[in-house]
Amino acid sequence: MITMNDIARLSGYSRVTVSAALRNKPGVSEKARARILEVAQEHHYVQDQIAVSLRGKPSKLIGVVVRDIGNPYFTHMVEGIENAVAPDGFTLLTISTHEDLQREIQAVRTLAAYRVDGLILCSLTRSADQRHLEIFGRMERPMITVERIQDHQFDCIDFQNVQGGYIATTHLIEKGHQDICYFAGPSNLKASADRFAGFLQALSEHGIQCQDWMRVECGSSSLDGFHSGFDVLRRQEKRPTAIFCFSDLVAIGVYKAAQQLRLHIPQDVSIVGFDDIDLASVLGPALTTVGYGIRNVGRLVGEQMLQTIGSGRRTSGWSQIIKPRLFERDSVQKI
């Protein structure tokens, strides 16, 4: 990679002049500036942002840590963040942890080493040990968490997941369903526990007792949904008339399982998902789901990060809670 010293040699000007020209500082003649920029462009010069940040200047980098960038939920969120910060010249460094705590710890340390101007943490792994999150506090860099972290005072945006689970389950009950399964997400995710709490609340309010078979330990991927769906839907006894899935990806897997078992949605089993990813509306039949408008959530987070960076503070005391919404489509049948 070409350096300032290389540009100085190729352009015939001193390194001091090259540095001033590349930083658009005064005191450089138009002739010299034009020649230096010509050489820099010709050789694809890229400024060393880490070196810039070490001099105390903004790196124009924002770190984003997500559980799984292959999950459309997080893809949509990152898209929203990027749309908010890119016009101000910021670039995202995104790391996917695959729901692994050690990867999460390493991701935070790596982004700190790159001296990003801010850090956005999306849906972290639940763990008693969260000392790695204090790195940015010591660096005086702003951090926003997507989902509140207990015992920490970071800026955050959070979701009413209990209410989301309640809305989804109530919708199924109002359609006449009582034999309902909840396909739970990973056990280390607070969102899964909260949605199950909403599930239980809706059952209780309608006088339905939750039995052991009504909670299925599933996961968060479409493959998880397929395996759990296949096992549950081939039962001869205690087969649910409806399934509330932790995520839309899980629901997609259940669709495939139903297809292989020659079952029809919603005639043989009704399905409700969660997240409202783009695929939900184009499935056949279109998936009824609960969502938060995740691209807009990403935009809000990105805008807040810009404000906090601009203020020079580590935190602004910002907190926002997003309410869920039911998107009723064609995957639930009244019985």
C-alpha positions in Angstrom: 0.0 0.0 0.0 1.4 3.4 -1.0 2.4 5.7 1.8 3.0 9.5 2.2 6.7 8.9 1.8 6.0 7.2 -1.6 3.8 10.1 -2.7 6.5 12.6 -1.7 9.1 10.7 -3.7 6.9 10.3 -6.8 5.6 13.9 -6.8 8.9 15.6 -6.0 7.6 17.4 -2.9 8.5 17.1 0.8 6.5 14.8 3.1 5.4 17.9 5.0 3.9 19.4 1.9 2.3 16.1 0.9 0.7 15.8 4.4 -0.7 19.3 4.2 -2.1 18.8 0.7 -3.8 15.5 1.6 -5.3 17.1 4.6 -6.5 20.1 2.7 -4.5 22.5 4.9 -3.5 26.0 3.8 0.0 27.0 2.7 0.2 24.6 -0.3 0.3 26.1 -3.8 -2.4 25.0 -6.2 0.2 23.5 -8.5 1.7 21.4 -5.7 -1.7 20.4 -4.4 -2.9 19.3 -7.8 0.3 17.2 -8.5 0.2 15.5 -5.1 -3.5 14.7 -5.4 -2.9 13.4 -8.9 -0.2 11.0 -7.6 -2.3 9.9 -4.7 -5.3 9.1 -6.9 -3.2 7.4 -9.5 -1.7 5.0 -6.9 -5.0 4.6 -4.9 -3.7 6.2 -1.7 -5.8 5.4 1.4 -5.3 7.4 4.5 -4.3 5.4 7.6 -7.4 6.0 9.8 -5.8 4.3 12.8 -2.8 6.7 12.6 -5.3 9.6 12.4 -7.2 8.4 15.4 -3.9 8.0 17.4 -3.3 11.7 16.9 -6.6 12.3 18.7 -8.6 13.0 15.6 -11.9 11.2 14.7 -11.4 7.9 12.9 -14.8 8.2 11.1 -15.3 4.6 12.0 -18.2 3.2 14.0 -18.1 -0.4 15.3 -21.2 -2.6 15.2 -21.4 -6.0 16.9 -24.2 -8.3 15.9 -25.1 -11.9 16.8 -25.5 -13.1 13.2 -25.1 -10.9 10.1 -26.6 -13.7 8.0 -29.9 -13.2 9.8 -32.0 -10.7 7.8 -33.1 -9.0 11.1 -29.5 -7.8 11.7 -28.9 -7.1 8.1 -31.9 -4.8 8.1 -30.7 -3.1 11.3 -27.2 -2.5 10.0 -28.6 -1.1 6.8 -30.6 1.4 8.8 -27.6 2.4 10.9 -25.5 2.8 7.7 -28.1 4.9 6.0 -28.0 7.3 9.0 -24.2 7.7 9.4 -22.9 7.4 5.9 -24.0 10.9 4.8 -21.7 12.3 7.6 -18.7 10.4 6.2 -18.7 7.5 8.7 -18.0 3.9 7.8 -19.2 0.8 9.8 -17.0 -1.9 10.9 -19.4 -4.8 11.5 -18.4 -8.0 13.4 -20.7 -11.1 13.7 -20.3 -13.1 16.9 -22.5 -16.2 16.0 -24.0 -16.0 19.5 -20.6 -16.9 21.1 -19.6 -14.9 24.2 -15.8 -15.3 23.5 -16.3 -14.0 20.0 -18.2 -11.1 21.4 -15.4 -10.3 23.8 -12.9 -10.4 21.0 -15.0 -8.3 18.8 -15.2 -5.5 21.4 -11.5 -5.7 22.0 -10.8 -5.6 18.2 -12.9 -2.6 17.6 -11.3 -0.8 20.6 -7.9 -1.5 19.0 -9.1 0.1 15.8 -10.1 3.1 17.9 -13.6 3.5 16.4 -15.4 6.7 17.3 -18.4 4.8 18.7 -19.7 1.3 19.3 -23.1 -0.2 18.7 -23.8 -3.5 20.4 -26.9 -5.4 19.0 -28.6 -8.1 21.1 -25.7 -9.3 23.2 -25.2 -12.7 24.8 -26.5 -12.9 28.4 -23.6 -13.5 30.7 -22.6 -12.6 34.3 -19.2 -11.5 33.0 -19.5 -8.3 31.0 -16.3 -6.7 31.9 -15.3 -6.4 28.3 -18.0 -3.7 27.9 -16.1 -1.4 30.2 -13.3 -1.0 27.6 -15.2 1.8 25.9 -16.0 3.5 29.2 -12.3 3.7 29.9 -11.6 5.0 26.4 -14.3 7.7 26.8 -16.0 6.5 23.5 -19.8 6.5 23.2 -21.6 3.2 23.2 -25.2 2.3 22.4 -26.7 -1.0 23.2 -29.6 -2.5 21.2 -31.5 -4.1 24.2 -30.8 -2.8 27.7 -27.9 -4.3 29.6 -28.7 -4.7 33.3 -26.4 -2.9 35.7 -24.9 -0.7 33.0 -25.8 2.9 32.2 -25.1 2.9 28.4 -27.3 4.7 26.0 -29.8 2.1 24.7 -32.8 1.3 22.6 -34.9 -1.6 23.9 -38.0 -3.6 22.8 -41.2 -4.6 24.5 -40.6 -8.3 23.8 -43.0 -9.4 26.6 -45.7 -7.4 24.9 -44.7 -8.8 21.5 -45.1 -12.4 22.8 -48.4 -11.4 24.3 -49.7 -9.9 21.1 -48.7 -12.9 19.0 -50.3 -15.4 21.4 -53.5 -13.4 21.9 -54.0 -13.2 18.2 -53.9 -17.0 17.9 -56.2 -17.5 20.9 -58.7 -15.0 19.4 -58.7 -17.1 16.3 -59.8 -20.1 18.4 -56.5 -21.8 19.1 -55.7 -23.3 22.5 -53.2 -26.0 21.6 -50.3 -23.6 20.9 -46.6 -24.2 20.9 -43.9 -21.6 21.5 -40.7 -22.4 19.6 -38.2 -20.8 21.9 -35.0 -19.1 20.8 -31.5 -19.6 22.3 -31.6 -19.9 26.1 -28.9 -17.2 26.5 -31.1 -14.5 24.8 -33.2 -12.3 26.9 -35.6 -11.7 24.0 -36.6 -15.4 23.9 -37.3 -15.4 27.6 -39.3 -12.2 27.4 -41.4 -13.5 24.5 -42.2 -16.7 26.4 -43.3 -14.5 29.4 -45.7 -12.8 27.0 -46.9 -16.2 25.7 -47.6 -17.3 29.3 -49.4 -14.1 30.2 -51.7 -14.5 27.2 -52.5 -18.1 28.0 -53.2 -17.2 31.7 -55.5 -14.4 30.9 -57.6 -16.7 28.7 -57.7 -19.5 31.2 -55.4 -21.8 29.3 -52.9 -23.9 31.3 -49.4 -24.1 29.8 -48.3 -27.7 29.6 -44.7 -28.9 29.1 -45.2 -29.9 25.5 -46.2 -26.3 24.6 -42.7 -25.0 24.9 -40.2 -26.3 22.4 -36.5 -25.6 22.8 -35.7 -24.6 19.2 -33.1 -21.9 18.3 -33.1 -19.0 16.0 -32.3 -20.3 12.5 -34.4 -21.7 9.7 -32.7 -25.1 10.2 -33.6 -25.0 13.9 -37.2 -24.3 12.9 -37.2 -27.1 10.4 -36.0 -29.8 12.8 -38.3 -28.7 15.6 -41.2 -28.3 13.3 -40.7 -31.7 11.8 -40.5 -33.4 15.2 -43.6 -31.5 16.5 -45.8 -31.7 13.5 -45.4 -35.4 12.9 -46.8 -36.2 16.4 -50.0 -38.2 16.5 -50.8 -36.9 20.0 -50.3 -33.3 21.4 -49.9 -31.9 18.0 -50.5 -28.1 18.1 -53.0 -26.3 15.9 -50.8 -23.3 16.0 -47.1 -22.4 16.5 -45.7 -19.1 17.7 -42.0 -18.9 16.6 -39.2 -17.0 18.2 -38.2 -15.5 14.8 -39.4 -15.4 11.2 -36.4 -17.5 10.3 -37.6 -20.2 12.6 -41.1 -19.9 11.0 -39.6 -20.4 7.5 -38.1 -23.6 8.7 -41.5 -24.7 10.1 -43.0 -24.0 6.6 -40.5 -26.4 5.1 -41.2 -29.1 7.7 -45.0 -28.8 7.1 -44.4 -29.1 3.3 -42.4 -32.3 3.8 -45.1 -33.7 6.0 -47.7 -32.7 3.4 -49.4 -30.4 5.8 -51.0 -27.1 4.7 -50.6 -23.7 6.3 -52.9 -22.5 7.8 -55.4 -25.3 7.2 -53.5 -27.9 9.2 -51.4 -25.6 11.4 -51.3 -21.8 11.9 -48.0 -20.0 12.2 -46.9 -16.7 13.7 -43.4 -15.4 13.4 -41.4 -12.5 14.9 -39.3 -9.7 13.4 -41.1 -9.0 10.1 -38.2 -9.5 7.8 -38.7 -8.9 4.1 -39.2 -12.6 3.4 -42.2 -12.7 5.7 -44.5 -11.0 3.2 -43.5 -13.0 0.2 -43.8 -16.5 1.7 -46.7 -18.6 0.5 -48.9 -18.0 2.4 -47.6 -14.7 3.6 -46.5 -14.9 7.3 -48.4 -13.3 10.1 -45.7 -11.8 12.3 -44.8 -9.3 15.0 -42.2 -6.6 14.3 -40.6 -3.3 15.3 -39.7 -1.8 11.9 -36.1 -2.8 12.4 -34.6 -0.6 9.6 -36.1 2.4 11.3 -34.7 1.2 14.7 -31.3 1.1 13.0 -31.7 4.6 11.7 -32.7 5.9 15.2 -29.6 4.3 16.7 -27.3 5.7 13.9 -28.7 9.2 14.3 -28.2 9.0 18.1 -24.7 7.8 17.7 -23.9 10.8 15.5 -25.3 13.2 18.1 -23.4 11.6 20.9 -20.1 11.6 18.9 -20.7 15.3 18.0 -21.3 16.3 21.6 -17.9 14.9 22.7 -19.6 13.0 25.5 -19.4 9.2 26.3 -23.1 9.1 27.0 -26.1 11.3 26.6 -28.5 9.4 28.9 -30.5 8.5 25.8 -33.0 5.6 26.1 -35.9 4.6 23.9 -38.3 1.7 24.1 -39.9 0.4 20.8 -43.4 -1.0 20.9 -44.3 -4.1 18.8 -46.8 -4.3 16.1 -48.8 -7.3 14.7 -48.6 -7.7 10.9 -51.6 -9.9 10.1 -51.3 -11.8 6.9 -52.4 -15.3 5.7 -50.7 -17.9 8.0 -53.3 -18.0 10.7 -56.7 -19.7 10.3 -59.8 -19.2 12.5 -61.0 -22.5 14.0 
